[in-house]
Amino acid sequence: MAPLTSHFKRALLAFVALLGLLTLYKYSRDASADLVAPPRSLPIDVVDEVGHNATITDNGLLRAAMVALVRNSELQGIRSTVRQMDDRFNNKYGYPYIFLNDEEFTEEFKEGIRTLTTAPVYFGKLSTEHWGLSPYVTEEKVQEALKRNQHRYMYGGSYSYRLMCRYQSGFVHKHPLLEDLDYYWRIEPDVNYYCDIPYDPFKYMKDNKLIYGFTITPMEKLETVETLWETTRKWMIANPDYLQEKSFIHWVVNEKSVYTRCHFWSNFEIVDLSFYRSEAYESYFQHLDRAGGFFYERWGDAPVHSMAASILLRKEQIHWFEDIGYRHPGIGHCPTKPEMAARCVCPENANYMQRSLCNRRYGEVNNIYKHQALELAEMPDKQ
């Protein structure tokens, strides 16, 4: 019995040592996840050349992540989203998740996410420099605008909603946890992904030289963006060198220079981040910020991103992920083509894109030349 007992003790000691190493690894992974960003990528400066230099990491993945701006109180909603993302797509790849908050994340929130996925997880706090009142507006006028618009439209009286829209429009891509990414996929709490995704959308973007990807195209409420096109046209006239020789501006502005209010619903967007980092986009955002419309009206990041993509990109650089069934509270989309629908389980009413006027327009209009775009910008506003 002595040899057996000795052998058992050695095996037990080896098991305890292995368990200790695994515990240490988990602790070090979780502790560093709050602080360490994904590896650095190559900078890209020219809008027309994005997507060509995206870096592939040692594990074969692109430098990409799913990113959510989320509150501690939205834990269960974002857990549902992460579970669906993993089940539908990410369990085959292991792309990181990045969570951002204007407050510190609670340990309950962090643990609630870490126990749900085996993918790398990062948590970050927004800087007060980026999350706050624009230096180009006054507190007094903002409060007047909130009171005036309180009952005109959804979030009409919400100060925090305006902070979110401004942050998503001009600062999310500047957060240290995103600075080394080539692509990001925006995710939100309480959304639904109806379809299996049997490929890597990030790689699809890279391989096809795509810059902006979307799923749903609603029409913005006019009262929230009353001066957005007027402000944009002034930027175009003052900065013609930032425009490509062709653009997809006809999707957001018709032949009479009337703003169509069509936009890509940016609660889902997959983007080559070099677009948001480009000099052209930054100039456009700064122009909008100086105009004050994020606070005095309620310019959303969706119409801002859509306007920028339409005036600075060509149609072939923008992609409808028709095969990704998706629902954000209020609107849902599921594919109808049989080869796509076979991978989905959808409710009966998830057919918004079949009746979307903006989706119809997306299919009908094409690029126009730079001089034609500038002619639209110089027309009197007939809205």
N, C-alpha and C positions, 0 to 999 in steps of 0.2 A: 504493500500500500504506500510505502514511503515515496517511491518514484512517481506514482500517480499524483500524490499530494503535492509534491514539488512542482510537477508539470502544471497542475491546476493553479498553483499560486503564481507561477510565471505568466500563465495566460491571463489571469485576473489582473495582474499588474500592468500587462501590456494593454489590456482593454481600458483600464482606468487612465493610462497615459494618453491613449488615442482620444478618449472622451474629453480629456482636458485640452488637447490640441484643437479639437473641433469647437469647443466652447470659446477658446481664445480667438480662433479665426472668426467666429460669428461676432464676438464682441468688437474685434478690430474692424470688421466690415461695417457694422452698424455705426460705430463711433466715427469712422472716417467719412461715412456717407453724408454727414451734415456739412463737411468742409471741403471735400475734394471734388473738383469738376472733372468731367470727361476730358480725355487727352486733347491737346491743341491741334487745330486744323490750319490749313493754309489760308491766308487772307485773300479775298477776291474783291476788287474795287469796281469793275465795269459791269453794269447791269446786263449788257448784251452778251457777256461771256460767262455768266454764272453757270454752275453745274459741271464745268469741265474739270475742275481741280478738286472735287470732293474726295476726301481721303478715306480709304478702306483700312480699318484697324486690323490688328493681328488675328482677331477671331472671325474675320471676313465680313464684319458689319461696317456700315457707314458710321461716321460720327454724327449720330442722330439720337433724339430722345423724344419721349412723350412729355409734354409740359402742361402743368395745370396751375392756374392762379386760384387759390382755394382757401377758405376759412377753416378754422378748427371745428366749427359747428357743422361743417359739411362732410364730416368724416364718412358717414354711412353712404352718402350719395357718391363720393369719389371712390369708395371701396367697390361699389357696384360697377362703376366705370372701369376700374382697374381689372376687376374679375372678368368682365366681358372682353376687355382688350387682350388679356392673357389667353382666355379661352378661344377667341376668334383669330388671334394673330400672334401675339408676342411670346406665347409659350414655345414657339418654334425658333425664336430668335434671341430673346433676352435683351432687347433694347432697354436702356435705363428709363426710369421715371424721375422727373424733376417736379417738386412741389414748391410753390412760392406763396408767401403770405406777408401781409403788411405787419403782422404780429409774429412773435415766436410761436412755432408749432409746439403743442403740448406733447408730452411723452405718450399720452394715450393715442393721439393722432399718429405719431410716428410708429408706434407698435402696431396700431391697427392696419397700417399699410405694410409694414415689414413682414407680418405674419401671413399676408395674402399672396405675395409674389416672391419668386426666387430671383427676379431681375434686380439689377442694382437700383438703389433708391437714394435720392438726394433731396435735402430740405434746405430752403434758403429764405432769408428775410429780405424784404424790399428796402432799399435805401430811402431815407427821407428826402433825398435830393430828387428822386424820381417819383415818389408817391406823395403827392401834395398839390397844393394850389399852384397853378402856373404863375410865373413871375410877371406875366403880361396882362393879368386881370386883377381886379381889386375885390376884396372880400365883400365890400358893400354892394357892388354891382352883381356879384355872384348870388348873394342872398336875395336880391331883388328878382333876379332871373328865376331862382328856385321857387319863389313865391308866385311869380307870374305864370310859370309853366306847371305848377303842381298838379293841376287837374286837366291839363291839355293833352297829356300822353303819358304812357307808362314811364315810371321813374322820372317824371317831370320835376319833382321836388327833391330828388335824391342827390345829395352831394357825393356820397361814396360811389355811386354808379358812374358819375362823371370822372372821378379819380381813376376808376377802373378803365374806362374807355380811353382816357388820355394815356394811361400806363401801357395798355395793350397796343396802342397806336405807335408810341414812340420810344418805349423803354424796355419792354420785356426782353428783347433781343440783346440788350446791353447788360443784363444781369450776369455777374461772374460765372454762375453755373452754366450759362449758355454760350459764353464767349468762345468756347472751343468746339462748338457744334457746327456742322455744315447744314443740317436740316432739323426742323422741329415739327412735331405733330401736336397741335393743341387739343387738349382734352378737357372736359368739364364734368362736374358732378351731375348725377341723375339723368344721364343720357343713355341711349340704347344703340348697340351695334347688332344689327339683325343677321349679318352674313359672315360666314367663314371667309377669311382672306388668305388664299393659298399662295401668296407671293409677298415680296417685300416692297411696300409702296415707296419707301425711301430709295431703294435701288431702281425702281421703275422711274422715279423722278430723274435720277442721275442718268440712267441709260437713254432716256428720251429727251434729255436737255430741257426738262420742265422746271418751272420756277415756282408756280403757285398752283395748289390743288384744292378743290372744294367738293362739296356734295349737294348743297341746297342754295337756291337763288331766290330769295324773297324780294319784295319791294319795300323800301324804307318809307316810314311815315314822313310826309313832307315837313310837318311842323318841327321835326327834330333836326332837320338839315337845311333850313331855309336859305342859308347863304353859303353852303358848302361849295356848290358849283361856281358861284360868283367869285369866291375866294380862290378856288382852284384855277379858274381861267386867268386871273391876275398873275398867279405864279407861273403859268405856262408862258404867257406873253413876256414876262420878265426873265425867264430862264429857258429859252428855246434850245440851248445847247444840250440840255439834259434829255431831250426827247429823241427817241430812235427815229430812223427813217420811216418806219411804219409802226402803228400802234392799234390797240383794240378799243380805242376811245369811243367808237360808235356804239358800244354796248351800253355805256353809261350816259351818253349824250346823243340825241338824234340829229338828223340832218338840219333841223332848225335851231340847233343849239339849246334844246330843252333837256334838262336833266331827267333821265328816265327813272331815277331812284332805284335802279337795279343794283343789287350787291350780292357778293358771296357771303353767306352767313358764317362769320369767322369763328364761331364756337367750334367749328371743325375747319381746320386748315392745315395743310402740309406744305411747308414753305422752305425753299432754298434761302437760308438766312442771309446770304450775301446780298440778296435784294434789299432787305430792311437795313443792312449795313452800308448800302451804297451811298455815295455822295448825293445822288439825285433824290433818293427817298428821304434822307436826312434833311436836305434843303426843303423838300416839300412839307415834311412834318413841322419843321421850325416855322415855316410860313403859316401853317394852320394854327400852330400854338400861339403865335403872335396875334392872330386875328381874334382869339378868345372864344371860338365857337364850341370848344369842348365844354365850357362852363356856361356861357351866355345862352347857347342853344343846348343841344344834347347830341353833338356829333359822336356817333358810335365808332368803334374801331372797325366794324364791318364795312360801313360805307367809306371810311377813310382808306382801309386796305384795298377795297375794290376800286375806288377812284384811282389810287396810285398804280395798281396793277394794270388797269385799263389804259392809262395815259403813258405808262412807262414800258409796258411789255407788248409783245405781239400775241395774237390769239394762240398760235402754236406753242407758246411758252406757258399757257394756262391749261389746266386739265380738270375735267369733270370726272371724279371717281364714281361713275355711275353704278359700279358693281358693289360699292360699299353701302349697304343699307344702314341708315342712321336716323335717329330721332333725338332732337332737342325738345324739351317741353314746348308744345305749341305746334310744331311742324315735324313731319316724318317723311322719309323717302325710302322706298324699296325698289330695286330694279324690276323691270317687267320682262326683259329679254330672257327667254327660257334658260340659256346657258348660265346666266347670272343668278336668276331667281332660284335655281336648283340648290344653291348654297345658302339659302336664306330661310328664316322663319319669321314672317311679318304679320302684323295685325292688318285687318282689312282696310283701315283708313290711312295707311302709310303710303300715300300715292301723290304727295304734294307736287312733285316735279312734273307729273303728267299734265297738270293744269297751270303750272307756273308760267306767267307771261314773260318773266325774265329768262326762264330756261328756253322758251320758244325764241326769244330774241337772241339768246346766246347761239342758237343753232343757225339763225338767219343772217346775222351781220358778220362782216369780216374786217380785216385790217384796213386802215386808210393811211395815206401818206402824211408825212410830217406837216407839209404846207397846208393840207386839208384840215388837220387837227388844229393848227394855229388859226385857220380861218374860222373854225367853230368857236375857238376861244375869243376871237375878236368880234363875233356877232353880238348884237344887243341881247340881253337876257329876256326871253319871252315866257319864262315860267309863270 
